[in-house]
Amino acid sequence: MPDVVFHVPRSWLTFGGEGLRPIYLRLIKGLDARGRSYEVTILDRDTLAETVEANTGIHVVHHGRFPHPRVLNADVAYVYPFWNFDPKGIRAFSSIADKAFPQGDIDPEIARPFFRRVRKRIVDARTSRYAQPEQVSTFTDVRAAIFLQSEGHRVVGETCYLNRWEMVTGVCEAVDGPVVVKPHPRDKDPETADMLRDLQDRFPHLSVNEGNIHDLIHAADRVVTINSAVGIEAYLHRKPVTLCGQSDFHHIADVARDRNGLQSILLHEPRKRAYDKFIWWYFGDQCLNGSAPELVERFCNRCGF
């Protein structure tokens, strides 16, 4: 039996495996060099449980959410080239959510330059997971910036403590200054636009903007979202974040589990956060860097080799 089985989408194997992501190609090459056997197979979620039980090796499941001690669920962890290889799930479902953030044990001389490198690549370059307008948007006195997610493109509902409209209404009721909401770039549902217009009629201090995400974060006193990757980007801006849903990067955020909790958070001054240490711990320690020289070694450690 192979030591590692990579379960990947069928489309990746159409042309002899040329569609495999670079990180998987690096891992395969590294396993080969170490004399470890491997297999690349088409991911079948319906039979995955039986396959894992039948093969006692390590199973890497792309875009997985299959908790098992011999499974590493893999995908990009919000910011490329950092990846989850996690026994519980990816992103909001990863085991990082259950871990304590060891702030006092992290060397700031390691964390600070790491933070600066990631910030330069994301914030200074004004890039995000989805394409952003190049034009610079200017804002003044934004008390809170709300970022919506595309509920039609991925499972969001099961991770929500508040739904998006409870979140927006709660912020508008608690904040007495300008509130700006940015819809998700992939959300073209006319009902979303209709609902936002209705909310603007109810709350004159609410505006809608589709400009570059970094301009809005930069201008805002705080960021509110359910569990979007924008929370990570806000950390890179050193801005306080309020999450209204399940997340694996909640450790330095405020988490609202109901409308009263959200409004209570917004009525208090944000506490100080160790943004640099957290970014290093989450990406540098808990995730694997697909471009790092030590990628294969760290992957093998997670496999128990």
Number of C-alpha atoms within 10 A of each C-alpha: 11 14 17 23 22 21 22 24 17 13 12 14 15 11 9 8 15 12 15 17 12 12 19 15 14 15 18 20 13 17 19 12 10 12 9 15 15 19 13 18 15 14 18 14 14 8 9 15 12 10 14 16 10 10 15 14 18 21 27 25 28 20 20 25 20 19 16 16 12 20 25 28 27 27 22 19 21 20 16 16 16 21 22 27 28 30 23 21 25 26 27 20 20 24 18 23 16 13 11 8 18 10 15 9 8 15 11 15 10 13 19 15 13 18 20 16 12 19 19 12 13 19 21 13 10 18 17 19 12 9 12 15 12 10 9 13 15 11 14 9 11 18 18 26 29 24 24 24 21 17 14 12 9 8 10 19 14 9 16 19 20 21 18 21 14 15 24 23 16 19 24 23 12 16 16 13 14 19 22 24 21 18 20 16 14 13 16 12 10 9 10 16 14 11 12 19 15 11 17 15 11 12 16 12 15 23 16 16 13 15 18 20 25 24 16 27 27 19 18 23 17 21 26 29 24 28 27 22 20 24 26 20 25 23 23 21 17 17 23 22 25 24 25 28 24 21 24 17 22 22 17 17 20 19 23 23 15 17 18 12 14 23 19 11 16 22 12 8 10 16 9 10 16 14 22 24 24 23 22 22 18 18 22 17 11 17 21 25 23 20 13 11 9 11 17 21 15 16 18 16 10 15 19 9 10
